[in-house]
Amino acid sequence: MGKPKFKRRQYIVHMGFQLKYILYILLFIYIGAAVAGYTVYWTTWVTLGEKLANVYPRSRLVSIFHDANLVLIFRMLLITPIFVVIGILLSHRIAGPIYRISKYIDSLKTGDYSRDIRLRKKDELKALAVKMTELCLVLREKKEKRDSARREIIEELEKSGASAETTENIKAKLNALAE
């Protein structure tokens, strides 16, 4: 049986990062739309303006171009929520792993080396997660060696015949190092 899948329960996990990501997406979309709109507007005005001036009165042409600009702006505003949703979904592929890695580091700080970090199939930062898992494995092995050495020292100490006070004092210090 395979690994259990992680399903998104919360799409906004790192508000600052995701908001900045969405703003960049919207900025580039609006700049692209402005450049494309201006290019089309300028080309149309220069190329067709003179020819249409013979067919339509100048005030009618200005009205047509004004209406076209309003339609362009309205459509950009209409599709903005779609791009916001796309931005949230795409940014979550980065913000989600950052959130998971942060929680993973918090568990390592408390001495919990028992689990590995797993990310979803389409998440970014998988290479970092693999390195974090490798680090955890090394830390886990070192902790096991220290714990084993501590137990051996305590056993040797108890067999040595040292005074009970000295034995307890050394045991307390060794146990404090293990925490």
Backbone as ProteinMPNN parsed JSONL, in Angstrom:
{"seq_chain_A": "MGKPKFKRRQYIVHMGFQLKYILYILLFIYIGAAVAGYTVYWTTWVTLGEKLANVYPRSRLVSIFHDANLVLIFRMLLITPIFVVIGILLSHRIAGPIYRISKYIDSLKTGDYSRDIRLRKKDELKALAVKMTELCLVLREKKEKRDSARREIIEELEKSGASAETTENIKAKLNALAE", "coords_chain_A": {"N_chain_A": [[0.839, -1.179, 0.0], [0.522, 2.277, -0.811], [2.011, 5.477, 0.076], [0.183, 7.704, 2.214], [-1.856, 10.242, 0.744], [-1.371, 13.755, 0.75], [-3.703, 16.176, 1.276], [-4.818, 19.375, 0.351], [-5.907, 21.524, 2.828], [-5.959, 24.054, 3.571], [-5.473, 26.864, 1.749], [-4.224, 29.338, 1.876], [-1.375, 29.712, 3.384], [0.878, 31.096, 3.931], [0.619, 34.126, 4.18], [1.872, 36.677, 3.546], [3.9, 36.024, 1.64], [2.355, 34.724, -0.351], [0.535, 36.729, -1.072], [2.257, 38.66, -2.126], [3.217, 37.188, -4.298], [0.881, 36.85, -5.834], [0.339, 39.532, -6.399], [2.553, 40.143, -8.012], [1.975, 38.474, -10.21], [-0.45, 39.639, -11.092], [0.514, 42.217, -11.663], [2.312, 41.737, -13.814], [0.515, 40.696, -15.658], [-1.233, 42.861, -16.055], [0.565, 44.779, -17.006], [1.372, 43.506, -19.359], [-1.124, 43.423, -20.652], [-1.593, 46.164, -20.874], [0.51, 46.993, -22.542], [-0.032, 45.429, -24.801], [-2.643, 46.344, -25.337], [-2.166, 49.09, -25.767], [-0.486, 48.913, -27.982], [-2.185, 47.74, -29.905], [-4.165, 49.68, -29.92], [-2.718, 51.989, -30.75], [-1.714, 51.123, -33.239], [-4.097, 50.602, -34.578], [-5.297, 53.113, -34.511], [-3.433, 54.701, -35.941], [-3.186, 53.283, -38.367], [-5.825, 52.711, -39.257], [-7.18, 54.985, -38.619], [-7.035, 57.251, -40.368], [-8.289, 56.206, -42.64], [-10.776, 55.472, -41.619], [-11.651, 57.923, -40.855], [-12.674, 59.068, -43.101], [-15.021, 57.706, -43.326], [-16.396, 57.719, -40.852], [-17.435, 60.346, -38.635], [-15.077, 62.367, -36.797], [-15.65, 62.622, -34.021], [-17.216, 60.386, -33.613], [-15.373, 58.327, -34.057], [-13.629, 58.734, -31.884], [-15.365, 58.108, -29.857], [-15.823, 55.396, -30.421], [-13.237, 54.293, -29.978], [-12.958, 54.981, -27.299], [-15.033, 53.449, -26.155], [-14.031, 50.913, -26.779], [-11.754, 50.875, -25.164], [-12.954, 50.933, -22.622], [-14.263, 48.447, -22.65], [-12.03, 46.767, -22.752], [-10.82, 47.364, -20.25], [-12.899, 46.588, -18.509], [-13.029, 43.838, -19.063], [-10.507, 43.036, -18.203], [-10.746, 43.535, -15.471], [-12.745, 41.715, -14.971], [-11.507, 39.239, -15.363], [-9.613, 39.247, -13.398], [-10.193, 37.995, -10.793], [-9.94, 35.302, -11.533], [-7.224, 35.086, -12.123], [-6.235, 35.66, -9.61], [-7.065, 33.41, -8.149], [-5.641, 31.433, -9.555], [-3.074, 32.355, -8.941], [-3.052, 31.916, -6.157], [-3.249, 29.112, -6.07], [-0.895, 28.362, -7.446], [1.082, 29.634, -5.891], [0.769, 28.28, -3.571], [2.06, 25.924, -3.973], [4.606, 26.539, -3.355], [4.503, 27.992, -0.952], [3.198, 26.155, 0.703], [5.083, 23.949, 1.016], [7.103, 25.468, 2.315], [5.829, 26.094, 4.689], [5.413, 23.47, 5.712], [8.079, 22.589, 5.961], [8.996, 24.407, 7.833], [7.43, 23.674, 10.089], [8.437, 21.123, 10.396], [11.115, 21.64, 11.063], [10.661, 22.857, 13.514], [9.788, 20.609, 14.958], [12.138, 19.135, 14.921], [13.764, 20.739, 16.482], [12.732, 20.256, 18.987], [13.685, 17.792, 19.425], [12.5, 15.648, 18.184], [13.106, 13.256, 16.091], [11.845, 11.348, 14.697], [10.29, 11.281, 12.401], [9.899, 11.679, 8.828], [10.022, 14.231, 6.316], [7.433, 14.902, 4.075], [6.308, 15.863, 0.91], [3.734, 17.09, -1.314], [2.938, 15.781, -4.598], [3.138, 17.738, -6.697], [4.426, 19.822, -5.491], [6.864, 22.38, -4.902], [10.364, 22.73, -3.968], [11.231, 20.179, -3.315], [13.779, 19.052, -3.384], [15.055, 20.344, -1.283], [13.528, 19.339, 0.818], [14.272, 16.646, 0.72], [16.961, 16.869, 1.453], [16.604, 17.847, 4.052], [15.414, 15.609, 5.22], [17.529, 13.826, 5.021], [19.338, 15.111, 6.733], [17.917, 14.85, 9.12], [18.029, 12.077, 9.431], [20.782, 11.719, 9.887], [21.03, 13.187, 12.277], [19.34, 11.661, 13.885], [20.725, 9.205, 13.97], [23.088, 10.027, 15.269], [22.029, 10.829, 17.722], [21.072, 8.375, 18.652], [23.509, 7.024, 18.963], [24.702, 8.613, 20.962], [22.861, 8.202, 23.038], [23.171, 5.468, 23.414], [25.867, 5.359, 24.173], [25.693, 6.829, 26.547], [24.062, 5.142, 28.099], [25.82, 2.941, 28.324], [27.934, 4.108, 29.723], [26.661, 4.687, 32.134], [26.054, 2.07, 32.982], [28.66, 1.027, 33.291], [29.546, 2.74, 35.265], [27.874, 2.069, 37.392], [28.802, -0.514, 37.851], [31.359, 0.015, 38.65], [31.697, 0.554, 41.32], [31.758, 3.006, 42.503], [30.986, 5.668, 44.774], [27.575, 6.04, 45.941], [26.573, 8.605, 45.882], [28.287, 9.925, 44.063], [27.823, 8.38, 41.809], [25.082, 8.898, 41.32], [25.217, 11.642, 40.902], [26.766, 11.797, 38.537], [25.113, 10.33, 36.834], [22.893, 12.043, 36.741], [24.009, 14.248, 35.444], [24.682, 13.089, 32.98], [22.134, 12.374, 32.075], [21.036, 14.884, 31.834], [22.489, 15.858, 29.688], [21.419, 14.315, 27.673], [18.963, 15.358, 27.168]], "CA_chain_A": [[0.0, 0.0, 0.0], [1.35, 3.465, -0.975], [1.999, 6.511, 1.107], [-1.065, 8.468, 2.206], [-1.755, 11.511, 0.033], [-1.648, 14.967, 1.501], [-4.682, 17.013, 0.595], [-4.841, 20.751, 0.841], [-7.037, 21.923, 3.652], [-5.872, 25.503, 3.699], [-4.707, 27.328, 0.602], [-3.414, 30.482, 2.281], [-0.59, 29.265, 4.529], [1.929, 32.089, 4.154], [-0.113, 35.259, 3.608], [2.754, 37.689, 2.959], [4.521, 35.486, 0.436], [1.358, 34.458, -1.373], [0.001, 38.002, -1.531], [3.273, 39.247, -2.996], [3.239, 36.362, -5.508], [-0.315, 37.194, -6.606], [0.518, 40.902, -6.898], [3.471, 40.067, -9.152], [1.242, 37.91, -11.344], [-1.366, 40.665, -11.596], [1.313, 43.302, -12.238], [2.798, 41.338, -15.135], [-0.635, 40.561, -16.556], [-1.708, 44.198, -16.409], [1.576, 45.42, -17.867], [1.226, 42.864, -20.668], [-2.373, 43.888, -21.261], [-1.434, 47.581, -21.22], [1.383, 47.075, -23.721], [-0.783, 44.893, -25.94], [-3.74, 47.268, -25.628], [-1.617, 50.318, -26.352], [0.005, 48.574, -29.319], [-3.347, 47.578, -30.77], [-4.808, 51.002, -30.015], [-1.881, 52.879, -31.57], [-1.694, 50.596, -34.599], [-5.421, 50.814, -35.153], [-5.51, 54.551, -34.685], [-2.586, 55.215, -37.016], [-3.456, 52.6, -39.633], [-7.208, 52.822, -39.692], [-7.738, 56.292, -38.273], [-7.214, 58.095, -41.547], [-9.262, 55.594, -43.53], [-12.086, 55.542, -40.982], [-12.046, 59.33, -40.759], [-13.467, 59.353, -44.29], [-16.308, 57.039, -43.191], [-17.048, 58.173, -39.62], [-16.967, 61.649, -38.137], [-14.013, 62.25, -35.795], [-16.242, 62.406, -32.694], [-17.683, 58.99, -33.571], [-14.16, 57.507, -33.905], [-13.167, 58.879, -30.502], [-16.325, 57.352, -29.062], [-15.56, 53.958, -30.665], [-12.007, 53.929, -29.272], [-13.252, 55.091, -25.873], [-15.815, 52.248, -25.816], [-13.12, 49.758, -26.844], [-10.926, 50.919, -23.955], [-13.8, 50.534, -21.49], [-14.456, 46.991, -22.739], [-10.751, 46.154, -22.355], [-10.664, 47.516, -18.793], [-13.918, 45.749, -17.865], [-12.627, 42.427, -19.195], [-9.357, 42.806, -17.318], [-11.278, 43.448, -14.11], [-13.544, 40.502, -14.894], [-10.655, 38.049, -15.259], [-8.714, 39.368, -12.249], [-10.376, 36.93, -9.793], [-9.411, 34.034, -12.055], [-5.78, 35.117, -11.936], [-5.976, 35.591, -8.167], [-7.197, 31.998, -7.773], [-4.479, 30.746, -10.126], [-1.923, 32.768, -8.13], [-3.109, 31.211, -4.864], [-2.923, 27.698, -6.296], [0.523, 28.23, -7.792], [1.926, 30.035, -4.761], [0.653, 27.263, -2.517], [3.072, 24.896, -4.256], [5.835, 26.993, -2.714], [4.214, 28.366, 0.438], [2.874, 24.928, 1.441], [6.327, 23.315, 1.467], [7.788, 26.318, 3.296], [5.088, 25.89, 5.942], [5.704, 22.115, 6.207], [9.483, 22.534, 6.37], [9.069, 25.167, 9.084], [6.889, 22.815, 11.15], [9.382, 20.017, 10.529], [12.263, 22.17, 11.807], [10.202, 23.014, 14.899], [9.793, 19.292, 15.611], [13.547, 18.752, 15.111], [14.289, 21.52, 17.609], [12.289, 19.633, 20.234], [14.341, 16.5, 19.54], [11.708, 14.61, 17.53], [13.732, 12.851, 14.826], [11.184, 10.094, 14.341], [9.53, 11.295, 11.154], [10.482, 12.303, 7.652], [9.153, 15.252, 5.726], [6.886, 14.501, 2.779], [5.592, 16.92, 0.212], [2.822, 16.613, -2.347], [3.558, 15.467, -5.885], [3.426, 18.917, -7.524], [5.04, 20.869, -4.677], [8.251, 22.797, -5.157], [11.303, 22.58, -2.853], [11.394, 18.766, -2.953], [15.206, 18.788, -3.146], [15.317, 20.808, 0.08], [12.886, 18.382, 1.726], [15.115, 15.452, 0.739], [18.141, 17.207, 2.266], [16.164, 17.923, 5.445], [15.216, 14.238, 5.672], [18.876, 13.271, 5.213], [19.846, 15.723, 7.96], [17.211, 14.224, 10.238], [18.57, 10.729, 9.576], [22.096, 11.863, 10.529], [20.796, 13.589, 13.664], [18.75, 10.511, 14.574], [21.806, 8.247, 14.22], [23.973, 10.584, 16.291], [21.317, 10.775, 19.0], [21.06, 6.976, 19.094], [24.863, 6.72, 19.433], [24.883, 9.282, 22.25], [22.037, 7.508, 24.041], [23.806, 4.171, 23.673], [27.081, 5.623, 24.949], [25.257, 7.254, 27.875], [23.642, 3.934, 28.835], [27.02, 2.151, 28.622], [28.673, 4.803, 30.788], [25.913, 4.486, 33.382], [26.251, 0.673, 33.383], [30.038, 0.914, 33.777], [29.616, 3.504, 36.509], [27.229, 1.274, 38.437], [29.657, -1.672, 38.115], [32.669, 0.458, 39.119], [31.773, 0.596, 42.77], [31.892, 4.382, 42.984], [29.998, 5.975, 45.817], [26.219, 6.255, 45.438], [26.415, 10.034, 45.612], [29.023, 10.214, 42.828], [27.1, 7.701, 40.731], [23.845, 9.64, 41.05], [25.612, 12.942, 40.36], [27.19, 11.585, 37.147], [23.9, 9.938, 36.094], [22.087, 13.245, 36.533], [24.67, 15.062, 34.416], [24.535, 12.399, 31.693], [20.743, 12.494, 31.66], [20.819, 16.281, 31.417], [23.057, 15.981, 28.344], [20.57, 13.596, 26.732], [17.713, 16.113, 26.889]], "C_chain_A": [[0.884, 1.243, 0.0], [1.243, 4.423, 0.191], [0.665, 7.249, 1.066], [-0.85, 9.813, 1.513], [-2.07, 12.662, 0.972], [-2.62, 15.802, 0.686], [-4.644, 18.399, 1.206], [-6.088, 20.977, 1.674], [-7.096, 23.437, 3.748], [-4.954, 25.998, 2.587], [-3.844, 28.539, 0.912], [-2.665, 30.064, 3.546], [0.529, 30.249, 4.867], [1.466, 33.375, 3.472], [0.802, 36.262, 2.905], [3.355, 37.229, 1.648], [3.493, 35.332, -0.675], [0.747, 35.743, -1.921], [0.985, 38.686, -2.483], [3.333, 38.51, -4.336], [2.06, 36.725, -6.417], [-0.188, 38.601, -7.181], [1.492, 40.94, -8.072], [2.764, 39.519, -10.384], [0.325, 38.966, -11.952], [-0.602, 41.821, -12.258], [1.773, 42.94, -13.647], [1.651, 41.174, -16.133], [-1.116, 41.936, -17.002], [-0.7, 44.947, -17.279], [1.487, 44.833, -19.273], [-0.025, 43.324, -21.39], [-2.254, 45.349, -21.691], [-0.577, 47.742, -22.469], [0.638, 46.576, -24.956], [-1.915, 45.835, -26.337], [-3.258, 48.536, -26.293], [-1.141, 50.054, -27.777], [-1.153, 48.444, -30.295], [-4.024, 48.936, -30.989], [-4.018, 51.896, -30.967], [-1.867, 52.424, -33.021], [-3.033, 50.847, -35.288], [-5.652, 52.284, -35.447], [-4.715, 55.083, -35.871], [-2.978, 54.598, -38.351], [-4.873, 52.868, -40.136], [-7.809, 54.2, -39.47], [-8.016, 57.158, -39.479], [-8.28, 57.527, -42.476], [-10.669, 55.678, -42.954], [-12.588, 56.979, -40.862], [-12.881, 59.732, -41.966], [-14.866, 58.77, -44.175], [-17.088, 57.578, -41.994], [-16.581, 59.579, -39.281], [-15.967, 61.434, -36.987], [-14.586, 61.986, -34.398], [-16.743, 60.971, -32.548], [-16.492, 58.05, -33.398], [-13.647, 57.565, -32.476], [-14.079, 58.074, -29.585], [-16.098, 55.851, -29.213], [-14.315, 53.518, -29.898], [-12.201, 54.004, -27.753], [-14.032, 53.859, -25.401], [-14.938, 50.994, -25.819], [-12.229, 49.703, -25.607], [-11.718, 50.492, -22.723], [-14.041, 49.025, -21.486], [-13.185, 46.275, -22.298], [-10.567, 46.221, -20.838], [-11.658, 46.621, -18.057], [-13.511, 44.277, -17.927], [-11.418, 42.105, -18.319], [-9.823, 42.679, -15.87], [-12.074, 42.157, -13.918], [-12.674, 39.253, -14.718], [-9.683, 38.108, -14.081], [-8.951, 38.29, -11.194], [-9.847, 35.566, -10.252], [-7.907, 33.983, -11.835], [-5.399, 35.107, -10.46], [-6.046, 34.136, -7.701], [-6.013, 31.19, -8.303], [-3.224, 31.086, -9.322], [-1.89, 32.064, -6.794], [-2.703, 29.758, -5.044], [-1.443, 27.497, -6.609], [1.431, 28.589, -6.616], [1.872, 29.006, -3.643], [1.647, 26.125, -2.736], [4.433, 25.273, -3.68], [5.582, 27.265, -1.234], [3.885, 27.14, 1.287], [4.124, 24.204, 1.926], [7.11, 24.154, 2.476], [7.141, 26.129, 4.664], [5.424, 24.524, 6.543], [7.14, 22.008, 6.717], [9.668, 23.291, 7.679], [8.562, 24.336, 10.26], [7.833, 21.65, 11.432], [10.6, 20.451, 11.346], [11.885, 22.382, 13.268], [10.209, 21.678, 15.632], [11.226, 18.802, 15.838], [14.148, 19.488, 16.305], [13.874, 20.926, 18.947], [12.895, 18.249, 20.421], [13.557, 15.357, 18.919], [12.311, 14.319, 16.157], [13.026, 11.646, 14.223], [10.494, 10.119, 12.986], [10.304, 11.98, 10.039], [9.505, 13.343, 7.122], [8.718, 14.767, 4.348], [6.106, 15.666, 2.196], [4.688, 16.299, -0.854], [3.542, 16.495, -3.69], [3.973, 16.714, -6.671], [4.069, 20.059, -6.739], [6.46, 21.171, -5.151], [9.077, 22.496, -3.904], [11.483, 21.118, -2.414], [12.857, 18.437, -2.652], [15.586, 19.221, -1.731], [14.717, 19.836, 1.095], [13.7, 17.102, 1.829], [16.349, 15.701, 1.603], [17.777, 17.3, 3.751], [15.956, 16.52, 6.023], [16.566, 13.563, 5.914], [19.499, 13.821, 6.499], [19.21, 15.07, 9.178], [17.746, 12.82, 10.485], [19.924, 10.771, 10.28], [21.927, 12.229, 12.005], [20.232, 12.432, 14.493], [19.838, 9.49, 14.929], [22.746, 8.742, 15.31], [23.324, 10.538, 17.665], [21.301, 9.347, 19.541], [22.441, 6.564, 19.621], [25.115, 7.362, 20.802], [24.1, 8.577, 23.353], [22.649, 6.162, 24.415], [25.063, 4.356, 24.528], [26.729, 6.041, 26.376], [24.851, 6.047, 28.713], [24.848, 3.076, 29.23], [27.824, 2.786, 29.755], [27.984, 4.59, 32.127], [26.093, 3.058, 33.887], [27.649, 0.47, 33.965], [30.202, 1.611, 35.125], [29.015, 2.702, 37.664], [28.078, 0.057, 38.814], [30.968, -1.26, 38.794], [32.807, 0.484, 40.636], [32.016, 1.988, 43.315], [30.791, 4.644, 44.006], [28.64, 6.285, 45.171], [26.001, 7.72, 45.069], [27.091, 10.409, 44.295], [28.291, 9.607, 41.636], [25.848, 8.48, 40.353], [24.147, 10.999, 40.424], [25.978, 12.813, 38.878], [25.991, 11.182, 36.285], [23.046, 11.164, 35.771], [22.686, 14.121, 35.432], [24.547, 14.419, 33.039], [23.091, 12.5, 31.168], [20.411, 13.907, 31.201], [21.377, 16.508, 30.02], [22.158, 15.333, 27.293], [19.317, 14.392, 26.356], [17.887, 17.161, 25.877]], "O_chain_A": [[1.885, 1.286, 0.716], [0.497, 4.209, 1.147], [0.078, 7.403, -0.004], [0.195, 10.444, 1.67], [-2.915, 12.557, 1.862], [-2.363, 16.095, -0.482], [-4.463, 18.567, 2.412], [-7.197, 20.65, 1.251], [-8.156, 24.02, 3.979], [-3.795, 25.592, 2.5], [-2.82, 28.741, 0.26], [-3.231, 30.058, 4.64], [1.063, 30.226, 5.976], [1.862, 33.677, 2.346], [0.522, 36.654, 1.772], [3.325, 37.956, 0.655], [3.726, 35.756, -1.807], [0.47, 35.832, -3.117], [0.588, 39.224, -3.517], [3.481, 39.136, -5.386], [2.229, 36.886, -7.626], [-0.567, 38.837, -8.328], [1.28, 41.689, -9.026], [2.936, 40.045, -11.484], [0.315, 39.168, -13.166], [-1.027, 42.338, -13.291], [1.64, 43.743, -14.57], [1.804, 41.481, -17.315], [-1.376, 42.155, -18.185], [-1.09, 45.672, -18.194], [1.522, 45.566, -20.261], [0.003, 43.585, -22.592], [-2.755, 45.729, -22.749], [-0.902, 48.536, -23.351], [0.668, 47.205, -26.014], [-2.128, 46.096, -27.521], [-3.855, 49.01, -27.259], [-1.363, 50.869, -28.672], [-1.099, 48.987, -31.399], [-4.402, 49.282, -32.108], [-4.587, 52.49, -31.883], [-1.992, 53.242, -33.932], [-3.078, 51.257, -36.447], [-6.148, 52.645, -36.515], [-5.243, 55.821, -36.704], [-3.091, 55.303, -39.354], [-5.078, 53.21, -41.301], [-8.83, 54.541, -40.066], [-9.098, 57.732, -39.608], [-9.082, 58.274, -43.035], [-11.635, 55.92, -43.679], [-13.791, 57.223, -40.778], [-13.707, 60.639, -41.871], [-15.797, 59.248, -44.823], [-18.282, 57.859, -42.095], [-15.455, 59.959, -39.605], [-16.026, 60.419, -36.292], [-14.024, 61.174, -33.663], [-16.69, 60.409, -31.454], [-16.592, 57.068, -32.662], [-13.268, 56.537, -31.916], [-13.612, 57.432, -28.643], [-16.173, 55.114, -28.23], [-14.334, 52.48, -29.237], [-11.664, 53.179, -27.015], [-13.716, 53.291, -24.356], [-15.087, 50.122, -24.963], [-11.975, 48.628, -25.064], [-11.201, 49.765, -21.874], [-14.024, 48.397, -20.427], [-13.247, 45.293, -21.558], [-10.194, 45.226, -20.216], [-11.293, 45.964, -17.082], [-13.64, 43.556, -16.938], [-11.33, 41.013, -17.758], [-9.347, 41.815, -15.133], [-12.075, 41.578, -12.832], [-13.056, 38.321, -14.01], [-9.001, 37.124, -13.795], [-7.976, 37.703, -10.724], [-9.365, 34.777, -9.44], [-7.373, 32.959, -11.41], [-4.339, 34.593, -10.102], [-5.186, 33.682, -6.947], [-5.449, 30.362, -7.586], [-2.404, 30.209, -9.051], [-0.824, 31.654, -6.335], [-1.907, 29.23, -4.268], [-0.814, 26.572, -6.096], [2.434, 27.918, -6.377], [2.814, 28.876, -2.862], [2.03, 25.442, -1.786], [5.309, 24.42, -3.537], [6.345, 26.828, -0.372], [4.251, 27.086, 2.461], [4.228, 23.876, 3.108], [7.716, 23.604, 3.396], [7.833, 26.018, 5.675], [5.689, 24.422, 7.741], [7.393, 21.417, 7.766], [10.426, 22.852, 8.544], [9.199, 24.3, 11.313], [8.001, 21.244, 12.582], [11.061, 19.714, 12.218], [12.689, 22.119, 14.162], [10.592, 21.615, 16.8], [11.5, 18.131, 16.833], [14.948, 18.922, 17.051], [14.589, 21.075, 19.938], [12.662, 17.598, 21.44], [13.919, 14.196, 19.112], [12.062, 15.039, 15.19], [13.566, 10.996, 13.329], [10.141, 9.059, 12.468], [11.233, 12.751, 10.28], [8.318, 13.328, 7.446], [9.53, 14.284, 3.559], [5.354, 16.352, 2.887], [4.857, 15.142, -1.239], [4.625, 17.05, -3.878], [5.057, 16.737, -7.254], [4.239, 21.154, -7.275], [7.146, 20.322, -5.719], [8.532, 22.055, -2.892], [11.845, 20.856, -1.267], [13.142, 17.633, -1.764], [16.356, 18.536, -1.058], [15.336, 19.545, 2.119], [13.81, 16.528, 2.912], [16.738, 14.842, 2.395], [18.554, 16.879, 4.608], [16.285, 16.271, 7.183], [16.734, 12.824, 6.884], [20.115, 13.077, 7.261], [19.895, 14.773, 10.157], [17.9, 12.415, 11.638], [20.19, 9.959, 11.166], [22.589, 11.661, 12.874], [20.601, 12.249, 15.653], [19.871, 8.973, 16.046], [23.157, 7.97, 16.177], [23.988, 10.244, 18.659], [21.491, 9.129, 20.738], [22.535, 5.839, 20.612], [25.677, 6.726, 21.694], [24.604, 8.379, 24.459], [22.645, 5.767, 25.581], [25.295, 3.611, 25.48], [27.41, 5.637, 27.318], [25.232, 5.93, 29.878], [24.895, 2.546, 30.34], [28.331, 2.09, 30.635], [28.642, 4.341, 33.137], [26.267, 2.846, 35.088], [27.81, -0.177, 35.0], [30.909, 1.126, 36.008], [29.567, 2.659, 38.763], [28.076, -0.36, 39.972], [31.617, -2.084, 39.438], [33.918, 0.439, 41.165], [32.435, 2.142, 44.463], [29.798, 3.92, 44.075], [28.563, 6.727, 44.024], [25.337, 8.037, 44.082], [26.511, 11.143, 43.495], [28.155, 10.239, 40.589], [25.59, 8.695, 39.169], [23.432, 11.455, 39.533], [25.549, 13.625, 38.059], [25.861, 11.631, 35.146], [22.538, 11.301, 34.658], [21.965, 14.665, 34.596], [24.334, 15.113, 32.045], [22.866, 12.687, 29.972], [19.605, 14.102, 30.291], [20.801, 17.27, 29.243], [22.144, 15.766, 26.141], [18.689, 14.117, 25.334], [16.933, 17.865, 25.547]]}, "name": "protein", "num_of_chains": 1, "seq": "MGKPKFKRRQYIVHMGFQLKYILYILLFIYIGAAVAGYTVYWTTWVTLGEKLANVYPRSRLVSIFHDANLVLIFRMLLITPIFVVIGILLSHRIAGPIYRISKYIDSLKTGDYSRDIRLRKKDELKALAVKMTELCLVLREKKEKRDSARREIIEELEKSGASAETTENIKAKLNALAE"}
